[in-house]
């Protein structure tokens, strides 16, 4: 069997590749250009450069197992499932579409009594007048599609709302408007479900730091216990007849200390190395499930495992704080915390036994910034 790891330029693809490569599983890394991070790993057996069109995947056989890394590619494959021979260890198109569209996800979560932000589902800028009556400002404009906080805008007053919404609509597509949840705690829940929508593995990560500071993905996480968040997550997934990997984002509302669901990603996530280090090897488990049909149940994992994206995203976050309008004591605390490398159990990219991808980071960034411009 061959594990096909799409979007080899993403750091999460590198974690998945290492997981499988360490178990001597044959791997093919697919990327959009030859400067993909995973191409530099010693665990990369085969390389392929593709624009992820359906004809590329139609050439694959039943021996190829697609590792889910990107929602757009997953939607494409799920929609054309009947035309493909390769194995797709994730949910059907209708389920993926409901989860990836953030408005439809929130609607479904509300119907199943999962705590969510108060949300206005608007159809365009002409229907914004009622927002001020439904929600207190500030509010958050959240595009229905997108990752990494792209397109999310915070609006402080009704006067700003129409112009900001038009901008988001033009550049990121349809969006919903939600109350801005005040929070200091953020968590990620991961689960692997079999084809009967039964949980086989779960993990919970506490997000200690994120970049960008408010709306960005995590850059420093730690494994913790939160059974309440796990229960909400599994309840929602079972209601969706879900299959495969899922990654939830929850925040704890400062006003009442209750959890609130923000979104779900139906794929591997950037901080997956934390779960792998804690003893839950999701890439291998999904690969095994795709071959054998199911795996055993084990909901335990090591607590207190710390993992971060030290270079570059956690560093970018630190620089943002140091340059920002923050008290000196806050800046010094963040500087000291960043330098606590002795407390780290693993990293998103750096690994001593497979160091070439880390060493390639700066050349890759330089090429993407200057080489790509030169090529055009």
Secondary structure, 3 states (H helix, E strand, C coil): CEEEECCCCCHHHHHHHHHHHCCCCEEEEEECCCCCHHHHCCCCCEEEECCCCHHHHHCCCCCEEEECCCHHHHHHHHHCHHHCCCEECCCCHHHHHHHHCHHHHHHHHHHCCCCECCEECCCCHHHCCCHHHHCCCCEEEEECCCCCCCCCEEECCHHHHHHHHHHHHHHHCCEEEEECCCEEEEEEEEEEECCCCCEEEEEEEEEEEEECCCCCEEEEEEECCCHHHHHHHHHHHHHCCCCEEEEEEEEEECCCCCEEEEEEECCCCCCHHHHHHCCCCHHHHHHHHHHHCCCCCCCCCCCCCEEECHHHHHHHHHHHHHHCCCCHHHHHHHHHHHCCHHHCCEECCCCHHHCHHHHCHHHHHHHHHHHHHHHC
